């Protein structure tokens, strides 16, 4: 099952696509794709310094 997860840090809220899977009887999560930072309820994509 793939879904979007909010990761709250001191510097803000970040979004990532994660997938649940079971290993040795335990449920674990694997990050599939980093989406970006959430500002005012809207996702803001990461900008590479080479694109500036």
C-alpha positions, -999 to 999 in steps of 0.1 A, spaced: 0 0 0 15 33 -11 5 66 5 17 101 13 33 106 47 38 139 66 71 140 84 72 168 110 106 182 119 118 213 137 123 231 104 89 223 90 66 196 76 79 174 47 60 150 24 71 116 12 55 87 -7 60 56 14 51 19 10 42 -5 38 56 -41 38 60 -69 62 94 -84 72 99 -111 98 64 -105 111 69 -67 116 54 -39 95 80 -16 80 80 14 57 101 22 26 104 57 12 96 56 -25 98 93 -34 105 125 -16 78 150 -26 90 182 -9 82 206 19 47 216 29 41 253 33 6 267 41 -10 233 34 5 230 -1 34 209 -12 65 228 -25 89 207 -46 126 207 -40 147 229 -62 182 218 -72 209 245 -70 219 237 -106 185 247 -118 188 282 -103 
